[in-house]
Amino acid sequence: MINRILEAICAALLLATVVIGFMAVIYRYVFDSALSWSFEALLGLLTYITFIGAYLALRKNAHLRVDFLANALPRPGRLMVFLCNQALIGLIGLLMLRQGWRQTVLFQDQTTQVLEISNAYLYAAIPVCGFLICIDAVTRIFVGLRRFSAGQEPFDEAPMSGKSEI
């Protein structure tokens, strides 16, 4: 369910990006006029597509990974690799949360030049997605430990569905 919502959000943002980009080209080359706000709007949309899409790819196990070395390890070694991997993902999410929050607060009083909206709205995608990544990493650690204690591999090969295993 969550994946479907995130996919719909990304699709809507991408559609808006295509429409605004197409309109900007039409205005520039057909009407010989520029949409002054299109660059800032596209920048904001692409920022959100990037971070929401990265979180969605994490949920769906769609990020690139090379696991042939981990697969060669004995079962306890695979658990350690899994736990280290999730801890690293959680740390990256935590850094995104902390630094993204600092950037959001730092630039909250500044506005974009044309749309005159707070830059905090642009930077807010970073801490929000960092927070979601942290939650995902912690959840996967608990699910992985439960799977390992049940005799299964800690990392579920299938993409995460909207259902929680906890």
C-alpha positions in Angstrom: 0.0 0.0 0.0 2.8 2.5 0.9 4.7 1.6 -2.2 1.6 2.3 -4.3 1.2 5.7 -2.7 4.8 6.5 -3.2 4.6 5.3 -6.9 1.6 7.5 -7.4 3.3 10.5 -5.9 6.4 10.0 -8.1 4.2 9.5 -11.1 2.3 12.7 -10.4 5.5 14.7 -9.8 7.0 13.2 -13.0 3.8 14.1 -15.0 4.0 17.7 -13.6 7.7 17.9 -14.6 6.9 16.8 -18.1 4.0 19.1 -18.5 5.9 22.1 -17.2 9.0 21.3 -19.2 6.9 20.9 -22.4 5.1 24.2 -21.7 8.4 26.0 -21.2 9.7 24.7 -24.5 6.5 25.7 -26.3 6.5 29.1 -24.8 10.1 29.7 -25.6 10.1 28.5 -29.2 6.5 29.0 -30.4 5.5 32.2 -28.5 9.1 33.6 -28.1 8.5 34.1 -24.5 9.9 32.4 -21.4 8.0 31.0 -18.4 10.1 32.6 -15.8 8.9 30.3 -13.0 9.5 27.0 -14.9 13.1 26.5 -13.8 12.4 26.8 -10.1 9.3 24.6 -10.4 11.2 21.9 -12.2 14.0 22.1 -9.7 11.6 21.6 -6.8 9.8 18.7 -8.6 13.0 17.0 -9.5 14.3 17.3 -6.0 11.2 15.5 -4.6 11.3 12.9 -7.4 14.9 12.1 -6.5 14.5 11.7 -2.8 11.0 10.0 -2.8 12.2 7.8 -5.6 15.3 6.8 -3.7 13.2 5.9 -0.7 10.8 3.9 -2.9 13.7 2.0 -4.5 15.0 1.2 -1.0 11.6 -0.2 0.0 11.4 -2.3 -3.2 15.0 -3.6 -3.0 15.7 -1.9 -6.3 19.0 -0.3 -5.6 22.1 -1.9 -7.1 23.8 -4.4 -4.9 26.6 -6.9 -5.3 26.1 -9.8 -3.0 28.3 -12.7 -4.3 30.9 -12.2 -1.5 28.2 -12.1 1.2 26.5 -15.2 -0.3 29.8 -17.1 0.0 29.9 -16.5 3.7 28.5 -19.0 6.3 25.0 -18.2 7.6 26.2 -16.2 10.7 28.5 -14.2 8.4 25.6 -13.3 6.1 23.7 -12.1 9.2 26.7 -9.8 10.1 26.9 -8.4 6.6 23.1 -7.8 6.7 23.3 -6.0 10.0 26.2 -3.9 8.9 24.5 -3.0 5.7 21.3 -2.0 7.5 23.3 0.0 10.1 25.1 1.8 7.2 21.8 2.5 5.5 20.4 3.8 8.8 23.5 6.0 9.3 23.1 7.5 5.9 19.4 8.2 6.6 20.4 9.7 10.0 22.9 12.0 8.2 20.3 13.0 5.7 17.9 13.7 8.5 20.4 15.8 10.6 22.1 17.7 7.8 18.9 18.1 5.8 17.2 19.6 8.8 20.1 21.9 9.3 19.9 23.1 5.7 16.1 23.4 5.9 16.3 25.6 9.0 19.3 27.6 7.6 17.6 28.5 4.4 14.0 28.9 5.7 14.2 32.7 5.5 15.4 32.7 2.0 13.0 32.5 -0.9 13.3 31.5 -4.5 13.8 34.4 -6.9 10.8 34.0 -9.1 8.2 32.0 -7.2 9.2 33.6 -3.9 8.6 30.5 -1.8 10.8 29.5 1.1 13.8 27.4 0.2 12.9 25.3 3.2 10.3 23.6 1.0 13.0 22.5 -1.4 15.3 21.3 1.3 12.5 19.6 3.3 12.7 16.5 1.0 16.1 15.6 2.4 15.2 15.2 6.2 11.8 13.7 5.5 13.3 11.0 3.3 16.2 10.5 5.7 13.7 9.9 8.5 11.9 7.4 6.4 15.1 5.6 5.5 16.0 5.4 9.2 12.7 3.8 10.0 13.1 1.4 7.1 16.6 0.3 8.3 15.4 -0.3 11.9 12.4 -2.2 10.7 14.5 -4.4 8.4 16.9 -5.1 11.2 14.1 -6.4 13.4 12.5 -8.3 10.6 15.9 -9.8 9.5 16.7 -10.9 13.1 13.3 -12.5 13.3 13.8 -14.3 10.0 17.3 -15.4 11.0 16.0 -16.9 14.3 13.4 -18.7 12.3 16.1 -20.4 10.1 15.6 -18.1 7.1 18.0 -15.7 5.5 17.9 -12.3 7.1 17.4 -10.4 3.9 14.2 -11.0 2.1 14.9 -11.2 -1.6 11.4 -10.2 -2.6 10.5 -6.5 -2.7 8.9 -5.2 0.5 5.2 -5.1 0.2 3.0 -2.7 2.0 2.5 -5.4 4.6 4.7 -5.3 7.7 6.3 -8.5 8.9 6.7 -7.1 12.5 
